[in-house]
Amino acid sequence: MNLFDKFSAGLPLSAFLAKYGSDADRAKWSRAAEQTTITDAQRQLLGKFTRRTNVLVLVGAWCGDCAAQCPIFEKFAEAAPLIVTHYLDRDDHADVQAALKINGGNRVPVAVFFSEDGHEVTRYGERTLAKYRQLASQLVGESCATGLVKGNDPLQLQIVQDWLNEFERVQWMLRLSPRLRKIHND
């Protein structure tokens, strides 16, 4: 399956939540977005991105992990307009869900990064290393987090950094791609 074909079927976050989210879901995502911040250093790094990065994100409006993490992507896109995010509902796109299983299971959020011309760069999801470390330290897993975000929570700050590390890694992969360097003469 060419997942980039699904990118155009994805929706901007606000349209996705309007279509798939309940009032309670939208409130949860809104609270998380209000509490999600990026540092000046992170904003400066994002401002240096030079390659368009298309990001297809498989999500569920009901999902607490999605509500906690996807607003991070929107903060990145505000700081780096070359980042374009589209969201797909996992239940409405069972074919994509099947293609993006993690460890044999249906997970969200899963982000698929594409070059400007639709080549898949990498996939990343469902939780970052910082979140897994925190869950492991509790010795009890959870099937879906609450979606509650505290802006000054060290864990949330590390989750933002984990995601930024992946976005930066993708940007360097795109920036140093011989194929794209030839296209852009750089």
C-alpha positions as CSV (number, residue, x, y, z in Angstrom):
1,M,0.0,0.0,0.0
2,N,1.3,3.5,-0.9
3,L,0.5,5.4,2.3
4,F,1.1,8.7,0.6
5,D,-2.0,8.2,-1.4
6,K,-3.8,8.4,2.0
7,F,-2.2,11.7,2.9
8,S,-4.7,13.7,0.7
9,A,-7.6,11.8,2.5
10,G,-6.3,13.1,5.8
11,L,-7.7,16.2,7.5
12,P,-6.1,19.1,9.3
13,L,-6.5,18.7,13.0
14,S,-9.3,21.1,13.5
15,A,-11.3,19.5,10.7
16,F,-10.5,16.0,12.0
17,L,-11.8,16.8,15.5
18,A,-14.9,18.5,14.1
19,K,-15.7,15.4,12.1
20,Y,-14.7,12.7,14.6
21,G,-14.6,14.2,18.0
22,S,-17.3,14.5,20.6
23,D,-17.6,17.7,22.6
24,A,-15.7,15.9,25.4
25,D,-13.0,14.8,23.0
26,R,-12.5,18.3,21.6
27,A,-12.4,19.7,25.1
28,K,-9.7,17.2,26.1
29,W,-7.6,18.0,23.0
30,S,-8.0,21.7,23.5
31,R,-6.8,21.5,27.2
32,A,-3.8,19.4,26.0
33,A,-3.0,22.0,23.3
34,E,-3.2,24.9,25.8
35,Q,-0.7,23.1,28.0
36,T,1.7,22.1,25.3
37,T,4.6,24.4,24.8
38,I,7.9,24.4,23.0
39,T,11.0,26.2,24.2
40,D,12.7,29.0,22.4
41,A,15.6,26.7,21.5
42,Q,13.1,24.1,20.0
43,R,11.3,26.9,18.1
44,Q,14.7,28.1,16.7
45,L,15.6,24.6,15.6
46,L,12.2,24.2,13.8
47,G,12.7,27.5,12.2
48,K,15.8,26.2,10.5
49,F,14.0,23.4,8.7
50,T,14.2,23.8,4.9
51,R,12.4,20.7,3.5
52,R,8.7,20.3,3.4
53,T,7.7,17.3,5.6
54,N,4.4,15.7,5.1
55,V,3.2,13.9,8.2
56,L,0.3,11.5,8.1
57,V,-1.0,10.7,11.6
58,L,-3.3,7.8,12.3
59,V,-5.4,8.7,15.4
60,G,-8.6,8.3,17.3
61,A,-10.3,11.4,18.6
62,W,-11.2,9.4,21.7
63,C,-7.6,8.5,22.4
64,G,-5.8,10.1,25.4
65,D,-2.3,9.4,24.0
66,C,-3.4,11.1,20.8
67,A,-4.8,14.1,22.6
68,A,-1.6,14.4,24.7
69,Q,0.8,14.1,21.8
70,C,-0.7,15.4,18.5
71,P,-0.9,19.0,19.7
72,I,2.9,18.8,19.9
73,F,2.9,18.3,16.1
74,E,0.7,21.4,15.6
75,K,3.1,23.4,17.7
76,F,6.0,22.2,15.5
77,A,4.0,23.1,12.4
78,E,3.4,26.6,13.8
79,A,7.1,27.1,14.2
80,A,8.0,25.4,10.9
81,P,5.3,25.9,8.3
82,L,7.1,23.3,6.1
83,I,5.6,20.7,8.4
84,V,2.2,19.7,7.0
85,T,0.1,17.4,9.2
86,H,-2.9,15.4,8.1
87,Y,-4.9,13.2,10.4
88,L,-6.8,9.9,9.6
89,D,-9.3,8.2,11.8
90,R,-8.1,4.7,12.5
91,D,-11.5,3.2,12.5
92,D,-12.5,4.8,9.1
93,H,-9.3,3.7,7.5
94,A,-9.0,0.1,8.6
95,D,-6.6,-0.5,5.7
96,V,-4.1,2.1,7.0
97,Q,-4.6,0.7,10.5
98,A,-3.7,-2.8,9.3
99,A,-0.6,-1.4,7.5
100,L,0.6,0.5,10.6
101,K,0.3,-2.2,13.3
102,I,2.9,-1.9,16.0
103,N,4.1,-5.1,17.6
104,G,1.1,-6.9,16.0
105,G,-1.5,-4.6,17.4
106,N,-3.6,-1.6,16.4
107,R,-1.9,1.5,18.0
108,V,-2.4,5.2,17.8
109,P,-1.0,7.7,17.3
110,V,1.3,6.6,14.5
111,A,3.0,9.2,12.4
112,V,4.3,8.5,8.9
113,F,6.7,11.0,7.5
114,F,6.9,11.7,3.8
115,S,9.2,13.8,1.6
116,E,7.7,16.7,-0.4
117,D,7.2,14.3,-3.4
118,G,5.6,11.5,-1.5
119,H,8.4,9.1,-0.6
120,E,8.0,7.5,2.8
121,V,10.9,8.5,5.1
122,T,10.0,6.8,8.4
123,R,7.3,5.8,10.8
124,Y,7.1,6.6,14.5
125,G,4.5,5.9,17.2
126,E,2.6,5.3,19.5
127,R,4.4,6.5,22.5
128,T,7.8,8.1,22.9
129,L,10.7,6.6,24.9
130,A,10.1,9.0,27.8
131,K,6.4,7.8,28.1
132,Y,7.4,4.1,28.0
133,R,10.0,4.7,30.7
134,Q,7.4,6.3,32.9
135,L,4.9,3.5,32.3
136,A,7.6,0.9,32.9
137,S,8.5,2.5,36.2
138,Q,4.9,2.2,37.3
139,L,5.0,-1.6,36.6
140,V,1.5,-1.3,35.3
141,G,0.7,-0.6,31.7
142,E,-2.3,1.4,30.6
143,S,-4.4,0.7,27.4
144,C,-4.9,4.4,26.7
145,A,-3.8,7.4,28.8
146,T,-6.1,10.0,30.1
147,G,-5.0,12.8,27.7
148,L,-4.4,15.0,30.6
149,V,-1.4,17.3,30.1
150,K,0.3,19.6,32.5
151,G,2.4,22.2,30.8
152,N,5.3,22.1,33.3
153,D,5.3,18.4,33.8
154,P,8.9,17.1,33.2
155,L,7.5,14.0,31.5
156,Q,5.5,16.1,29.0
157,L,8.5,18.3,28.4
158,Q,10.5,15.2,27.6
159,I,7.8,13.8,25.3
160,V,7.8,17.0,23.3
161,Q,11.6,16.7,23.0
162,D,11.4,13.0,22.0
163,W,9.0,14.0,19.2
164,L,11.1,16.9,18.2
165,N,14.1,14.6,17.9
166,E,12.2,12.4,15.5
167,F,11.0,15.4,13.4
168,E,14.6,16.7,13.3
169,R,15.9,13.3,12.3
170,V,13.4,13.3,9.4
171,Q,14.4,16.8,8.4
172,W,18.1,15.8,8.2
173,M,17.2,12.7,6.2
174,L,15.3,15.0,3.8
175,R,17.9,17.7,3.7
176,L,20.8,15.3,3.0
177,S,18.9,13.2,0.5
178,P,20.9,13.1,-2.7
179,R,17.7,12.9,-4.7
180,L,16.2,16.0,-3.1
181,R,19.6,17.9,-3.1
182,K,19.6,17.3,-6.9
183,I,16.1,18.7,-7.2
184,H,16.9,21.8,-5.1
185,N,20.5,22.3,-6.4
186,D,21.9,22.3,-2.9
